[in-house]
Amino acid sequence: MFEDTKIIEKKEFTMITEKEEEALKEASEPLERKTEEFTNIVFSHLMRMEEKVKRGFGGKKKEEWRSIIRDYLKSLFKDAIDKSYFESRKALGNKIYNRGIAIESFIGIYNPLIKPVLEEIFSTFEEEREKVILAVAALMKRTNLDIQIVTETYMNLVGEGIAKASEDLKSMVKTISKIAGQTKLIALNAAIEAARAGTSGKTFAVVAQEISKLAASSAKAAEEADEMIRKHLESFVKGW
């Protein structure tokens, strides 16, 4: 129920009207026929970008990503904005995150599409100026909605990753603290043995001192690591 409420809220926030959706639906068939051409334009654009973007979308993954983007564009042009529409955008956000692709690379796919898509809409409606405006408005609002959903999904996963990493670091800090405590105990035992040994235990005493220093250093490292984690988490939460 909560998810359904969020969908309604997001849909209302975009302010897409029925007239706009009807105009886009009328243009969806000619737009869909050009999907392969639009996909080629997107990939031509992506392959001119920096190396890490080309690696993310190219190579062995290229055909898979071509299929993903082709299906996405078809959905953008014609699908009803319902629960399955939202779920498909969330799935896209998951794929982008899990493949290690920067979110701005996904957002960048829209730029090379503006001109050819608008030209197709103008061609579809020719002199029907009002329908052109309505269809373009629907498409722009859908694009805005999609960017919101994909980015939100992506950033939630980033947050979960940071939280998981911080838990792992906290576990490491506990281990360091435990080692420091055990090292202190060893140092104490060594000092006792040195005292018992008297003059012949001088070497033992030196070793005990070094172990004690190591314990203090480990304890300090644990405190510093714990403080660093706390500060980073606070900073992340404020930025969120």
Sequence and secondary structure as in RCSB ss.txt:
>XXXX:A:sequence
MFEDTKIIEKKEFTMITEKEEEALKEASEPLERKTEEFTNIVFSHLMRMEEKVKRGFGGKKKEEWRSIIRDYLKS
LFKDAIDKSYFESRKALGNKIYNRGIAIESFIGIYNPLIKPVLEEIFSTFEEEREKVILAVAALMKRTNLDIQIV
TETYMNLVGEGIAKASEDLKSMVKTISKIAGQTKLIALNAAIEAARAGTSGKTFAVVAQEISKLAASSAKAAEEA
DEMIRKHLESFVKGW
>XXXX:A:secstr
 HHHHHHHHHHHHHT  HHHHHHHHHHHHHHHHTHHHHHHHHHHHHTTS HHHHHHHSGGGHHHHHHHHHHHHHH
HHH  SSHHHHHHHHHHHHHHHHTT  HHHHHTTSGGGHHHHHHHHHHHHTT HHHHHHHHHHHHHHHHHHHHHH
HHHHHHHHHHHHHHHHHHHHHHHHHHHHHHHHHHHHHHHHHHHHHHHGGGGHHHHHHHHHHHHHHHHHHHHHHHH
HHHHHHHHHHHHHH 
